[in-house]
């Protein structure tokens, strides 16, 4: 199975970069199944120390750890931003795209023309005037990460958004929760580290629940209305993430394996169903889980896919490679967004004028 054959299998679900109407879904979707293997003691929590996210598999009744979809979305988006910065730092000329975004009214693009491109994920802050919430203030709204994963555009990002208008770019990447195939968890006692010749007592030891190394999670992601560069970049980001969860720099090491891809008008699998089937059969060895999944996915009509198929096609350090094509795709998408919004604003104004004239004559 060559890297070209998997891409050929999803051609009919891909949108063209310059295709008109890309803002509107065509009903087709690309479904990708992957596994995440814990290579460390993982901290998967949303609340605080001592918590762990779990869900009950409906057929087996087994309670297993899960990785929430928002965590997967966040880590893949951050990885995409890292790749875009690596492309920038490799000497890629982004001025053409930044200039086009500035001409379209993207506020941060004007700053980027002077200081260079960057896009970041920042926590929400409240504006000092008017009470408007400035959500994700670091996002520029026009780069590939924003075009693929979504962004909230207010006047702070997009000058065409007049008054209190807020425009949302919806994500085209949708993750299932990733379900573990076994309940491999264990509390671990840790010791807070101090420096010097003195320390206090009473709070140095603490315990947290970890997912054990070797645990396999089954994940699934659906991509809607993406172009070939957007598909490659998203899968490259997914395949190359290495950390996840709380205190990921210490306890978050993982390995992601892409297993299969399918193009269709509807989905034929879920991460929940696949994990439940494996748990029900009592398969625990990572290699056996992978082999079982590969066979199951072929039965469901998936084309085999591997990390190497993607990594071999994307090189962030190549100024003229796949990431350049990604920028072309994103700016084309953003131009359609601008055109739609400006036409709607102009159309709305004309309709108000017509209604005003009608009321006077009446």
C-alpha positions as CSV (number, residue, x, y, z in Angstrom):
1,X,0.0,0.0,0.0
2,X,1.7,3.2,-1.2
3,X,1.3,6.7,0.3
4,X,-0.4,7.8,-2.9
5,X,-3.1,5.1,-2.7
6,X,-4.5,6.4,0.7
7,X,-4.6,9.9,-0.7
8,X,-6.4,8.7,-3.9
9,X,-9.0,7.0,-1.7
10,X,-10.1,10.3,-0.2
11,X,-9.8,12.5,-3.3
12,X,-13.6,12.7,-3.7
13,X,-13.9,14.1,-0.2
14,X,-11.3,16.9,-0.7
15,X,-12.2,20.4,-1.6
16,X,-10.1,22.3,-4.2
17,X,-8.1,25.3,-2.9
18,X,-9.7,27.8,-5.3
19,X,-13.1,26.1,-5.3
20,X,-16.0,28.5,-4.9
21,X,-18.4,27.8,-2.0
22,X,-15.9,26.2,0.3
23,X,-17.6,27.9,3.2
24,X,-20.6,25.7,2.8
25,X,-20.4,21.9,3.6
26,X,-20.8,19.4,0.8
27,X,-21.8,16.6,3.1
28,X,-18.7,14.5,2.6
29,X,-16.3,13.7,5.4
30,X,-12.9,12.1,5.9
31,X,-12.8,9.7,8.9
32,X,-9.4,8.8,10.5
33,X,-8.9,6.3,13.3
34,X,-5.7,6.3,15.4
35,X,-4.3,5.1,18.7
36,X,-2.6,6.9,21.5
37,X,-0.2,4.9,23.6
38,X,0.8,6.1,27.1
39,X,4.6,6.1,27.2
40,X,4.7,7.6,30.7
41,X,2.5,8.0,33.8
42,X,-0.2,10.3,32.3
43,X,-2.2,12.9,34.2
44,X,-5.6,13.1,32.4
45,X,-7.8,15.5,34.4
46,X,-10.0,18.5,34.0
47,X,-10.6,19.6,37.6
48,X,-7.7,19.1,39.9
49,X,-5.3,16.7,41.7
50,X,-6.8,13.4,42.4
51,X,-9.3,13.5,39.5
52,X,-9.3,11.5,36.4
53,X,-11.6,11.5,33.4
54,X,-13.4,8.1,33.0
55,X,-16.4,6.8,31.0
56,X,-18.2,3.4,31.0
57,X,-18.1,1.3,27.9
58,X,-21.7,0.4,27.2
59,X,-21.3,-3.2,26.1
60,X,-18.6,-4.4,28.5
61,X,-19.6,-2.1,31.4
62,X,-15.9,-1.4,32.0
63,X,-15.0,2.1,33.3
64,X,-11.9,3.3,31.4
65,X,-9.9,6.5,31.3
66,X,-10.7,8.9,28.4
67,X,-9.0,11.8,26.7
68,X,-11.5,14.6,26.2
69,X,-12.0,15.8,22.6
70,X,-11.2,19.4,23.7
71,X,-7.8,18.2,25.0
72,X,-7.1,16.6,21.7
73,X,-8.2,19.6,19.8
74,X,-6.0,21.9,21.9
75,X,-2.8,19.8,21.6
76,X,-3.2,19.3,17.8
77,X,-3.9,23.0,17.3
78,X,-0.8,24.0,19.3
79,X,1.2,21.5,17.3
80,X,0.0,23.1,14.1
81,X,1.1,26.5,15.3
82,X,4.5,25.1,16.1
83,X,4.8,23.7,12.6
84,X,3.7,27.1,11.1
85,X,6.4,28.8,13.2
86,X,9.0,26.3,12.1
87,X,8.1,27.1,8.5
88,X,8.4,30.8,9.1
89,X,11.7,30.4,10.8
90,X,13.0,28.3,7.9
91,X,12.9,31.4,5.8
92,X,9.5,31.1,4.2
93,X,8.2,34.3,2.7
94,X,4.8,34.9,4.2
95,X,4.6,38.6,3.2
96,X,2.2,37.9,0.3
97,X,-0.3,36.2,2.6
98,X,0.0,38.7,5.4
99,X,-0.5,41.6,2.9
100,X,-3.6,40.0,1.5
101,X,-5.0,39.5,5.1
102,X,-4.2,43.1,5.9
103,X,-6.1,44.3,2.8
104,X,-9.1,42.2,3.9
105,X,-9.3,44.0,7.2
106,X,-7.5,41.6,9.6
107,X,-6.1,43.8,12.3
108,X,-3.2,41.7,13.5
109,X,-2.0,41.3,9.9
110,X,-1.0,45.0,9.9
111,X,1.2,44.4,12.9
112,X,2.6,41.2,11.3
113,X,3.7,43.2,8.3
114,X,6.1,45.1,10.6
115,X,7.0,42.5,13.2
116,X,6.6,39.2,11.4
117,X,3.8,36.6,11.6
118,X,2.7,34.9,14.8
119,X,-0.5,33.5,16.1
120,X,-1.0,32.3,19.7
121,X,-3.7,30.8,21.9
122,X,-4.2,33.1,24.9
123,X,-6.8,32.9,27.8
124,X,-9.9,35.1,27.5
125,X,-9.7,38.6,28.9
126,X,-12.4,41.2,29.5
127,X,-12.1,44.5,27.6
128,X,-11.9,47.6,29.8
129,X,-14.4,49.4,27.8
130,X,-17.9,48.3,27.0
131,X,-17.7,44.9,28.7
132,X,-16.9,43.1,25.4
133,X,-15.2,39.8,26.0
134,X,-12.0,39.4,24.0
135,X,-11.7,35.7,23.6
136,X,-8.5,34.1,22.3
137,X,-6.8,37.5,22.0
138,X,-3.7,36.0,20.5
139,X,-5.3,34.5,17.4
140,X,-4.9,36.4,14.2
141,X,-8.0,34.9,12.5
142,X,-6.5,34.4,9.1
143,X,-3.6,31.9,9.4
144,X,-4.0,28.2,8.6
145,X,-4.6,27.3,12.3
146,X,-7.5,29.7,12.5
147,X,-8.9,28.7,9.2
148,X,-8.9,25.0,10.0
149,X,-9.6,24.9,13.8
150,X,-11.7,28.1,14.0
151,X,-11.6,31.5,15.6
152,X,-13.8,34.2,17.1
153,X,-13.5,37.5,15.2
154,X,-14.5,40.7,16.8
155,X,-13.4,44.3,15.9
156,X,-10.1,43.4,17.7
157,X,-9.3,40.9,15.0
158,X,-11.4,41.9,12.0
159,X,-12.2,45.5,11.1
160,X,-15.1,44.5,8.8
161,X,-17.0,43.3,11.9
162,X,-18.6,46.6,12.8
163,X,-20.4,47.5,16.0
164,X,-20.9,44.6,18.3
165,X,-20.8,42.0,15.5
166,X,-18.9,38.9,16.3
167,X,-18.0,36.4,13.6
168,X,-17.2,32.8,14.3
169,X,-15.0,30.6,12.0
170,X,-16.2,27.1,12.9
171,X,-13.8,24.3,13.2
172,X,-13.7,21.6,10.5
173,X,-11.9,19.1,12.7
174,X,-14.0,17.0,15.1
175,X,-12.6,14.6,17.6
176,X,-14.3,11.8,19.4
177,X,-13.2,11.3,23.0
178,X,-10.3,8.8,23.0
179,X,-11.3,5.7,25.0
180,X,-8.8,3.4,26.7
181,X,-9.2,-0.3,26.1
182,X,-8.5,-1.2,29.7
183,X,-8.7,0.4,33.2
184,X,-4.9,0.8,33.8
185,X,-4.8,3.5,36.5
186,X,-2.8,3.8,39.7
187,X,-2.3,6.5,42.4
188,X,1.3,7.6,42.8
189,X,2.7,9.5,45.7
190,X,5.0,12.5,44.9
191,X,7.3,14.6,46.9
192,X,7.4,18.4,46.5
193,X,11.0,19.5,45.9
194,X,12.6,22.3,47.9
195,X,16.1,23.9,47.7
196,X,18.4,24.7,50.5
197,X,19.0,23.4,54.0
198,X,15.5,23.9,55.4
199,X,11.9,22.7,54.5
200,X,8.5,22.7,56.0
201,X,6.5,19.7,56.9
202,X,2.8,18.7,56.4
203,X,2.4,19.2,52.7
204,X,5.5,17.8,51.0
205,X,3.8,14.5,50.0
206,X,0.8,14.4,47.7
207,X,-0.9,11.7,45.6
208,X,-2.3,11.8,42.1
209,X,-4.0,9.2,39.9
210,X,-2.1,8.3,36.8
211,X,-2.9,6.3,33.7
212,X,-0.2,3.6,33.5
213,X,2.4,3.3,30.7
214,X,1.3,1.0,27.9
215,X,-2.3,2.0,28.0
216,X,-3.9,2.2,24.6
217,X,-6.5,4.8,23.7
218,X,-8.5,4.6,20.5
219,X,-9.3,7.9,18.9
220,X,-11.2,9.0,15.8
221,X,-11.3,12.4,14.0
222,X,-13.6,13.6,11.3
223,X,-12.5,16.3,8.9
224,X,-15.1,18.2,6.9
225,X,-14.5,20.2,3.7
226,X,-10.7,20.3,3.9
227,X,-8.3,20.7,1.0
228,X,-5.3,18.3,0.5
229,X,-2.9,20.8,2.2
230,X,-5.2,21.1,5.2
231,X,-5.6,17.4,5.5
232,X,-1.9,16.7,5.3
233,X,-1.1,19.5,7.9
234,X,-3.8,18.3,10.3
235,X,-2.7,14.7,10.2
236,X,0.9,15.6,10.4
237,X,0.1,17.6,13.5
238,X,-1.8,14.7,15.0
239,X,0.9,12.1,14.2
240,X,3.7,14.2,15.7
241,X,2.2,15.2,19.0
242,X,4.3,13.8,21.9
243,X,2.7,15.1,25.1
244,X,-0.8,15.5,26.5
245,X,-2.6,16.1,29.8
246,X,-1.8,17.9,33.1
247,X,1.9,18.6,33.7
248,X,2.5,17.2,30.2
249,X,6.2,18.2,30.3
250,X,6.8,15.7,33.1
251,X,4.1,13.0,32.9
252,X,2.5,13.4,29.4
253,X,4.6,11.4,27.0
254,X,2.5,9.6,24.3
255,X,2.9,8.0,20.9
256,X,0.2,8.4,18.2
257,X,-0.3,5.9,15.5
258,X,-2.5,6.6,12.4
259,X,-4.2,3.4,11.3
260,X,-6.9,4.0,8.7
261,X,-8.7,6.7,6.6
262,X,-12.0,6.6,4.9
263,X,-14.0,9.0,2.7
264,X,-17.8,9.0,2.7
265,X,-21.1,10.7,3.1
266,X,-21.4,9.4,6.7
267,X,-19.3,7.8,9.4
268,X,-19.1,4.1,9.9
269,X,-17.3,3.9,13.2
270,X,-16.8,5.6,16.6
271,X,-13.9,5.5,19.0
272,X,-16.4,4.2,21.6
273,X,-17.5,1.2,19.6
274,X,-14.0,0.2,18.6
275,X,-12.7,0.5,22.2
276,X,-15.7,-1.5,23.5
277,X,-15.1,-4.3,21.1
278,X,-11.4,-4.7,22.0
279,X,-12.2,-4.5,25.8
280,X,-14.8,-7.1,25.3
281,X,-12.4,-9.5,23.8
282,X,-9.8,-9.0,26.5
283,X,-7.0,-7.9,24.2
284,X,-4.4,-6.0,26.2
285,X,-1.0,-6.2,24.4
286,X,-0.5,-3.0,22.4
287,X,0.7,-4.9,19.3
288,X,-2.3,-7.2,19.4
289,X,-4.7,-4.2,19.8
290,X,-3.1,-2.5,16.7
291,X,-3.4,-5.7,14.6
292,X,-7.0,-6.2,15.6
293,X,-7.8,-2.6,14.8
294,X,-6.2,-2.8,11.4
295,X,-8.3,-5.9,10.4
296,X,-11.5,-4.3,11.8
297,X,-10.9,-1.1,9.8
298,X,-10.4,-2.9,6.6
299,X,-13.7,-4.7,7.2
300,X,-15.3,-1.2,7.6
301,X,-13.8,0.0,4.3
302,X,-10.9,2.0,5.6
303,X,-7.7,2.4,3.6
304,X,-4.6,1.6,5.7
305,X,-2.7,4.7,6.8
306,X,0.6,5.1,8.7
307,X,2.5,8.0,10.3
308,X,5.2,7.5,7.6
309,X,2.6,8.1,4.8
310,X,2.1,11.6,6.2
311,X,5.5,12.6,7.5
312,X,7.0,11.7,4.1
313,X,4.8,14.3,2.5
314,X,5.2,17.2,4.9
315,X,8.5,19.1,5.7
316,X,8.0,22.2,7.8
317,X,11.6,23.3,7.1
318,X,10.9,23.4,3.3
319,X,9.9,27.0,2.4
320,X,8.3,25.8,-0.8
321,X,6.7,22.6,0.4
322,X,3.4,21.5,1.7
323,X,3.1,24.3,4.3
324,X,3.4,26.9,1.6
325,X,0.4,25.2,-0.1
326,X,-1.4,25.3,3.2
327,X,-1.0,29.1,3.4
328,X,-2.4,29.4,-0.2
329,X,-5.4,27.2,0.9
330,X,-6.1,29.2,4.0
331,X,-5.9,32.7,2.4
332,X,-8.3,31.4,-0.4
333,X,-10.7,30.3,2.4
334,X,-10.4,33.6,4.2
335,X,-11.1,35.6,1.0
336,X,-14.4,33.7,0.6
337,X,-15.2,34.6,4.2
338,X,-14.5,38.2,3.6
339,X,-16.6,38.2,0.4
340,X,-19.5,36.6,2.0
341,X,-19.5,39.0,5.0
342,X,-19.1,42.2,3.0
343,X,-21.8,41.2,0.5
344,X,-24.2,40.4,3.4
345,X,-23.4,43.7,5.1
346,X,-24.0,45.6,1.8
347,X,-27.1,43.6,1.1
348,X,-28.5,44.3,4.6
349,X,-27.9,48.0,4.1
350,X,-29.8,48.0,0.9
351,X,-32.7,46.1,2.4
352,X,-32.9,48.6,5.2
353,X,-33.0,51.5,2.7
354,X,-35.8,49.8,0.8
355,X,-37.8,49.2,4.0
356,X,-37.3,52.9,4.9
357,X,-38.5,54.1,1.6
358,X,-41.5,51.9,1.8
359,X,-42.5,53.2,5.2
360,X,-42.3,56.8,4.0
361,X,-44.5,56.2,1.0
362,X,-47.0,54.4,3.1
